[in-house]
Amino acid sequence: MADALDQLKTRARDLGQLMQLGMLLSWDQRTQMPPAGARHRGEHMAFIQRTAHDLLVDPEMGRLLDELEPTMASLDPDGFEYGLIRLLRRNYEKEVKVPAALREEMARAAAEGNAVWLKAKASSDFQLFLPALERNIETRHKYVEAVGPDGELYDVLLDDFEPEMKTEDVTQIFAEIRDELVPLIAELREREIDDSFLEGDYPVDRQIELLRDVVDTFGHRPDSWRIDPTEHPFASSLGRDDIRITTHYYANNVDSLFSTMHEYGHGLYQHQLPAGEYEGTPVAGPCSLGIHESQSRLWENLVGRSLPFWRFYYPRVQERFREVLGGVDVEQFYAAVNKSQPSLIRIEADEVTYGMHVILRFELEQDIINGRVALADLPQVWNQKMHEYLGVDVPDDARGVLQDMHWSTGLIGYFSTYLLGTVMSVQIWEKMADDVGDLDELMERGEFTPIREWLGENVHAHGRKYPPQELLQKLVGSGIDAKPYLAYLKRKFGAAVAA
Amino acid sequence: MADALDQLKTRARDLGQLMQLGMLLSWDQRTQMPPAGARHRGEHMAFIQRTAHDLLVDPEMGRLLDELEPTMASLDPDGFEYGLIRLLRRNYEKEVKVPAALREEMARAAAEGNAVWLKAKASSDFQLFLPALERNIETRHKYVEAVGPDGELYDVLLDDFEPEMKTEDVTQIFAEIRDELVPLIAELREREIDDSFLEGDYPVDRQIELLRDVVDTFGHRPDSWRIDPTEHPFASSLGRDDIRITTHYYANNVDSLFSTMHEYGHGLYQHQLPAGEYEGTPVAGPCSLGIHESQSRLWENLVGRSLPFWRFYYPRVQERFREVLGGVDVEQFYAAVNKSQPSLIRIEADEVTYGMHVILRFELEQDIINGRVALADLPQVWNQKMHEYLGVDVPDDARGVLQDMHWSTGLIGYFSTYLLGTVMSVQIWEKMADDVGDLDELMERGEFTPIREWLGENVHAHGRKYPPQELLQKLVGSGIDAKPYLAYLKRKFGAAVAA
């Protein structure tokens, strides 16, 4: 058995290597690659996908898993051995149903779709995007068919990002959230908050310094992080000591601050993943996209949009942008960065309206996968829903259906994890407060080490040993629950934040 | 047969993909990676090496090659089919003798050696470097032993970079060069040339603009090149339309100009490699390091250090650095950038003394591989030879034996190709002049398209169909010959260049 386990670990490490190479390819594509290089990048990504597929579905992998199956009863179910066998078994059984040619087709459609989307978004031309979208959705249909769903077709896709999560459960959670958000959004719409100073002259070179300081203040090991400019911010990692976050600098606002705190949360997760024997294998990777997002939303919102944090940190921002913020006090700044107002763009949405952006996409995705909406009609349906849910009118598709890249690369099922993660971030935060003590006080003193360490020990160090709901259960004693999140929003926004 | 050939092509494409991923990993390591990421990078490189090894020595590869062998008689020996089968046969037969574990060991020793060398060079501490060097040399010894040489041990290593080239031939060519260079160097040492203005205030932002202009002036397809800063300049490519050259900016000189023209030559080769069916396979890759270097040295020296080029281009340099060069005319500038003077650093050496730096390394490498020198004694032997060949005294190991990275990654046999390429660059240049006409006149008019296109058609488009000496034979009608190179040096430097 030791021998079979060693062989499995070696194969797992190779899978991990391929995942890291894929990360480098996409980081490079989005921050460094000369534009004409896109022609080659699809082939690179297809190669990675196919090689990972071949490695995972290799009959020898199946044989090793079969050999190890009977030993599982004697393994610690909280150990990495057990977790690795369970995870690879699960991935093997799903992937073995997917033809290698389809994996390559998906990778190529994604690379090309992304390139077309960039152009279509720049010119707000949905017609230009439509054929690439059709091709990507077609590959997803083939994928769903190949895997063969038990119940909902959408389950197959959702499960890739949030293992074992069911469409039905998400539908229920999102309905509960929608019912509470709609009246709250309406109430907040009437509130007058001055945020005019968030637009102004925010020189990029000073933003660059500031973001470095934010990341250093939150904390990390030396020489292991970098921050690069990109169109749509993301985080990437080539290993625990090679963390790459990205941001978009706008010379007329400091939105980069919040996107950087968000990506810091993702980066910190990767930075604190399990070291040691299982490092670099999938079981030492992040648990799920939802859990990943709980970490980014935690740093962006529960830390980064909290009054105690700004009591500590605002002087550093004010000092750097004295021309704009010289006369703005911390309460005014805090109120402004928490102003809730229905808007067009998901990634710019405040904490209250954000959820509706995700719910809209979740509903559309189900219509897409179940063939209830023609892809050509998406802009119209999108615009209707935006009007209905947020009361905003979409002026063009660039600020509507074309705003996000996900669908251009066939990523259906991904959006839901943003809101699931946001919900879980509050559950995790409250558990941390139980364990660590007064988090507000820590933030106000600029002490982030206890927060970083608690997350490291309680979330990050488990890697991917458990499916996300099992991890959450162990961590907070329950599965996903929207109530703490909704209570948090009402506490923070229902009260007079502008007072 | 068509089927076997298709399968071979698919495998060849995968090998090509792995080579490109390896290129991205090292480009990233040398331009982008956070320093702490080095810990993971060795694993990444080892994975690529092992995967490429496994792919190449896969028994199925041997079977396909055996199946195709009898068909070769009916194939066009100048075609890519023939070239691919011949190349893979050759690589297969060499690689199949190398254990996979040794390939990984070599990759790991290289990654770690490089990291140690960086530190050792920074502190000029050869003792710090010695254990890593020993480890790398030991893996090369194992490699030579595994491959099993027919004659000279060094042949095995040389052949990796310059296929089919023999130590004996290189020894003879280098002896011929040394005999001519030594008196020429002595003669030039006495010549007084004012190059004081090459040191001065050369603001980096203006250098950045200038280098973009040089590369645009020489020519390339749009959106396909980038130039990044690095410690030791190199060129890299992720495909014909993703060309990445690097340079080192010094605020007090314009050395970056020449290193950029050098890397442009490498980049152009990759940019004009064969497109079409064989693109991305090894047979559509560059022929050898020597041929690669012939292209870089051609642009750096035969174009970039020629008087006709400077008659055309000098005004653009002068205009950007008017404070330093305002009173310097083109003849003075030309004389200065061609000043020959023995110096410590290979990559800063002029055209005349350059060869002696390579010859020194070639001789030392043979002593190393044949165990005639203890690695601990290298600094001493290096310094003696520098005194003997160039009459310079080495003040510290950073400017001596530690100056180049090659040995830190186990690259023994590589240096020779710099001088072989330089020699071939003159043979190729003279053949181009025969075909194209007056190259001086073209350069003086700033017309580089005929040069670029001739190289594209006559050198680059052949990819790796032939071993380098066969390519050269087809191209110029003879094998490598030092005479044109030596005649060129005497023509250019023997006459009164400063007149």
HADDOCK unambig.tbl for C-alpha pairs under 7 A between the chains (distance, minus, plus):
assign (segid A and resid 17 and name CA) (segid B and resid 44 and name CA) 6.51 0.50 0.50
assign (segid A and resid 34 and name CA) (segid B and resid 223 and name CA) 5.71 0.50 0.50
assign (segid A and resid 34 and name CA) (segid B and resid 224 and name CA) 5.17 0.50 0.50
assign (segid A and resid 34 and name CA) (segid B and resid 225 and name CA) 6.04 0.50 0.50
assign (segid A and resid 34 and name CA) (segid B and resid 226 and name CA) 6.48 0.50 0.50
assign (segid A and resid 34 and name CA) (segid B and resid 242 and name CA) 5.96 0.50 0.50
assign (segid A and resid 35 and name CA) (segid B and resid 223 and name CA) 5.46 0.50 0.50
assign (segid A and resid 35 and name CA) (segid B and resid 224 and name CA) 6.47 0.50 0.50
assign (segid A and resid 36 and name CA) (segid B and resid 223 and name CA) 5.30 0.50 0.50
assign (segid A and resid 36 and name CA) (segid B and resid 224 and name CA) 5.00 0.50 0.50
assign (segid A and resid 36 and name CA) (segid B and resid 241 and name CA) 5.48 0.50 0.50
assign (segid A and resid 36 and name CA) (segid B and resid 242 and name CA) 6.51 0.50 0.50
assign (segid A and resid 37 and name CA) (segid B and resid 224 and name CA) 6.35 0.50 0.50
assign (segid A and resid 37 and name CA) (segid B and resid 241 and name CA) 5.10 0.50 0.50
assign (segid A and resid 37 and name CA) (segid B and resid 242 and name CA) 4.51 0.50 0.50
assign (segid A and resid 40 and name CA) (segid B and resid 239 and name CA) 6.16 0.50 0.50
assign (segid A and resid 44 and name CA) (segid B and resid 17 and name CA) 6.51 0.50 0.50
assign (segid A and resid 223 and name CA) (segid B and resid 34 and name CA) 5.70 0.50 0.50
assign (segid A and resid 223 and name CA) (segid B and resid 35 and name CA) 5.46 0.50 0.50
assign (segid A and resid 223 and name CA) (segid B and resid 36 and name CA) 5.31 0.50 0.50
assign (segid A and resid 224 and name CA) (segid B and resid 34 and name CA) 5.17 0.50 0.50
assign (segid A and resid 224 and name CA) (segid B and resid 35 and name CA) 6.46 0.50 0.50
assign (segid A and resid 224 and name CA) (segid B and resid 36 and name CA) 4.99 0.50 0.50
assign (segid A and resid 224 and name CA) (segid B and resid 37 and name CA) 6.35 0.50 0.50
assign (segid A and resid 225 and name CA) (segid B and resid 34 and name CA) 6.05 0.50 0.50
assign (segid A and resid 226 and name CA) (segid B and resid 34 and name CA) 6.50 0.50 0.50
assign (segid A and resid 239 and name CA) (segid B and resid 40 and name CA) 6.17 0.50 0.50
assign (segid A and resid 241 and name CA) (segid B and resid 36 and name CA) 5.49 0.50 0.50
assign (segid A and resid 241 and name CA) (segid B and resid 37 and name CA) 5.11 0.50 0.50
assign (segid A and resid 242 and name CA) (segid B and resid 34 and name CA) 5.97 0.50 0.50
assign (segid A and resid 242 and name CA) (segid B and resid 36 and name CA) 6.51 0.50 0.50
assign (segid A and resid 242 and name CA) (segid B and resid 37 and name CA) 4.51 0.50 0.50
